[in-house]
Amino acid sequence: MGSPRHGPIRAGSVFIGGYPEGKDDVDSRFQIDGDQLGEYFGASIACMDLDGDG
């Protein structure tokens, strides 16, 4: 999932995770952060396969 204004300087972040079987929420396993103010890192990566069908 992408969060283009996440973080203290609003640089943005991308969260990589999964939807574990038997759980009702997404499990965030890894986070990548942008490093420039106003970078909007993660704006173009905002999709996730929530139901595991590929």
C-alpha positions as a printed Julia matrix, in Angstrom:
54×3 Matrix{Float64}:
  0.0     0.0    0.0
  1.19    3.51  -0.67
  0.81    6.45   1.69
  2.16    9.48  -0.2
  2.13   11.9    2.77
  3.17    9.54   5.58
  5.89   10.36   8.07
  7.17   13.39   9.98
  8.33   15.27   6.86
  5.42   14.06   4.7
  7.78   12.37   2.23
  5.58    9.28   1.9
  5.92    5.56   2.54
  5.17    2.21   0.96
  3.98   -0.66   3.15
  4.39   -4.25   1.98
  2.26   -6.78   3.75
 -0.21   -9.55   3.44
 -3.66  -10.66   4.41
 -3.04  -13.73   6.59
 -5.56  -16.52   6.41
 -8.02  -16.37   9.27
 -7.33  -12.71  10.12
 -9.57   -9.73   9.41
 -6.84   -7.13   8.95
 -3.75   -6.54   6.83
 -0.39   -7.53   8.31
  2.27   -4.92   7.47
  5.62   -6.71   7.17
  7.94   -4.12   5.62
  8.03   -0.34   5.22
 10.01    1.79   2.75
 10.13    5.55   3.44
 10.76    8.47   1.13
 13.49   10.91   2.13
 12.59   14.27   0.55
 10.0    16.76   1.77
  6.98   16.67  -0.54
  8.3    13.68  -2.49
  4.92   11.89  -2.4
  6.75    8.56  -2.33
  4.17    5.8   -2.63
  1.67    7.82  -4.67
  1.9     5.5   -7.67
  1.99    2.28  -5.63
 -1.4     2.08  -3.98
 -2.77   -1.4   -4.63
 -2.87   -4.67  -2.77
 -4.32   -8.12  -3.3
 -6.46   -8.29  -0.15
 -8.24  -11.56  -0.85
 -5.19  -13.52  -2.03
 -6.57  -14.43  -5.46
 -3.48  -13.15  -7.25
